[in-house]
């Protein structure tokens, strides 16, 4: 029996820097997990290559994938589809390799519904922490600015509740280190190593 | 509001090397958690100091602690009591500091019953892994030896099921590194950081 790989999902609010952190993570020499390339119907930007940055497909092709249940998650932004093809993820996990997804929050919740044993990491804007210090500080900020930021923070915190881990993106290096630590630690989870131990005893 | 500390419990089968790993862990320069000193009724061995290696108390004193509900966990081995006083653990956690316990498997299950949000790490003998390779190997081992080891392994694996993480004690350094990784990762758990985020929004 091959030990199944682990699915790691990185998500977070729009603009938090998910893509930057993911790219830096995959530049690490010890990044021993596979990146699942997203599929999209948008046009390639200069320098983007099919099968490396994205799988670029037509709208018809994408919708056929949806109809056939071949997308792990997907969403439509500004008339274009973005999503994760199921086949690559499943094949890689079955081969024992861990798979890393960097997706939007709606997509992450779709993955959570079908893969509850995946590891969900929420990337947090650093000003969520700064906000706290400001709020407990001398009250020198304009109240309307604080109010607006509090509302936004509340939304982000509500999202965070659906994740396993929260990583603050104060510096890309710190965030990368934290995600690597989480992955290493999750590989030691009894629920993940147990099948391997049990398999050597037969049905116990 | 002070963020509450995290309780970390290291346990494992008798003879696996829990004490050695714990001592090495606390020699690390970045060991930023407190060790909870056990209480015992056994006589100090040469070089052991009260309040450093153990709290050495009389049988009567220990039994009064039990009656008053002042022990987090305890057990009796060969006519002597061993256990964890509740007061130090609670005070340290309340102050926001993480607490590390290194205790026997029965004690760990007592802690689990009252502190389900603690982190439970099971230290595994390396031969549990070796056993697997031997079993799937050429079958050159004496079958009665293998049988005996399989029975023991089954017992250890059944214990492991009650823990969050399994760390193989193949080398002390590796085990220490793994435990540090688990602690760092657990500090990023949404369930642990959430109260801090929520407190800045009031009742949300």
Boltz contact constraints between the chains, C-beta under 6 A:
constraints:
  - contact:
      token1: [A, 132]
      token2: [B, 200]
      max_distance: 6.0
  - contact:
      token1: [A, 135]
      token2: [B, 200]
      max_distance: 6.0
  - contact:
      token1: [A, 154]
      token2: [B, 201]
      max_distance: 6.0
  - contact:
      token1: [A, 154]
      token2: [B, 204]
      max_distance: 6.0
  - contact:
      token1: [A, 157]
      token2: [B, 197]
      max_distance: 6.0
  - contact:
      token1: [A, 160]
      token2: [B, 190]
      max_distance: 6.0
  - contact:
      token1: [A, 163]
      token2: [B, 190]
      max_distance: 6.0
  - contact:
      token1: [A, 165]
      token2: [B, 188]
      max_distance: 6.0
  - contact:
      token1: [A, 165]
      token2: [B, 189]
      max_distance: 6.0
  - contact:
      token1: [A, 166]
      token2: [B, 190]
      max_distance: 6.0
  - contact:
      token1: [A, 166]
      token2: [B, 193]
      max_distance: 6.0
  - contact:
      token1: [A, 181]
      token2: [B, 181]
      max_distance: 6.0
  - contact:
      token1: [A, 181]
      token2: [B, 184]
      max_distance: 6.0
  - contact:
      token1: [A, 181]
      token2: [B, 185]
      max_distance: 6.0
  - contact:
      token1: [A, 182]
      token2: [B, 185]
      max_distance: 6.0
  - contact:
      token1: [A, 184]
      token2: [B, 181]
      max_distance: 6.0
  - contact:
      token1: [A, 185]
      token2: [B, 181]
      max_distance: 6.0
  - contact:
      token1: [A, 185]
      token2: [B, 182]
      max_distance: 6.0
  - contact:
      token1: [A, 185]
      token2: [B, 185]
      max_distance: 6.0
  - contact:
      token1: [A, 188]
      token2: [B, 165]
      max_distance: 6.0
  - contact:
      token1: [A, 189]
      token2: [B, 165]
      max_distance: 6.0
  - contact:
      token1: [A, 190]
      token2: [B, 160]
      max_distance: 6.0
  - contact:
      token1: [A, 190]
      token2: [B, 163]
      max_distance: 6.0
  - contact:
      token1: [A, 190]
      token2: [B, 166]
      max_distance: 6.0
  - contact:
      token1: [A, 193]
      token2: [B, 166]
      max_distance: 6.0
  - contact:
      token1: [A, 197]
      token2: [B, 157]
      max_distance: 6.0
  - contact:
      token1: [A, 200]
      token2: [B, 132]
      max_distance: 6.0
  - contact:
      token1: [A, 200]
      token2: [B, 135]
      max_distance: 6.0
  - contact:
      token1: [A, 201]
      token2: [B, 154]
      max_distance: 6.0
  - contact:
      token1: [A, 204]
      token2: [B, 154]
      max_distance: 6.0
